[in-house]
Amino acid sequence: MDVAAAIFLFLLLASPMAFAKEHIVGGSNGWSQSVDYSSWASGETFNVGDTLVFNYDGSHGVDIVTKDGYDNCNTTNAIKSFSDGSTTITLATTPVDVYFVCPKLNHCDTGMKLAIKVQGTSSGTTPSGSTPPTTKPNAASEVFGTMSKVVVGFSIVFGVLFAFML
């Protein structure tokens, strides 16, 4: 009976960790020139596996850049560029700093840039290297979706078994 209770408690506590968070960049204002992205990001916690959703119109774009590209608003050597109006980016698989800018003329210079620190889900260690974010949100959501279903399923099964053991 003690083993079943321990397993049930573990699964119950582990289930919230199976869910990644979706961050709508800029909130209801989206990716635009009217948002202070430093302030917006300071109210968020970004973890490995979370997704960023950039919503913007045709006068903007999203470039993933290096720290130097972010600091100098230089998109010449952008890591990745997007212009589809709705870009979803799954954050790195390890803790890392990630930088985004709007590549349109003077938009970055006027504040349309975002720097985030991706934290690990279980430790806040600083990475020795950097793993860039991926733009395959379906793969992450499939993994997290499947994982959460398995955890919830096991929690229900063990909860029923635990209840009958009492």
Secondary structure, DSSP 4 states (H G I P E B T S, - for coil): -HHHHHHHHHHHHHGGGG-PPEEETTGGG-SSTT--HHHHHHT--EETT-EEEEE--TT--EEEE-HHHHHTT--TT-SEEE-SSEEEEEPPSS-EEEEEE--STTTTTTT-EEEEEEEPSS--PPPSS----BS-HHHHHHHHHHHHHHHHHHHHHHHHHHHHH-
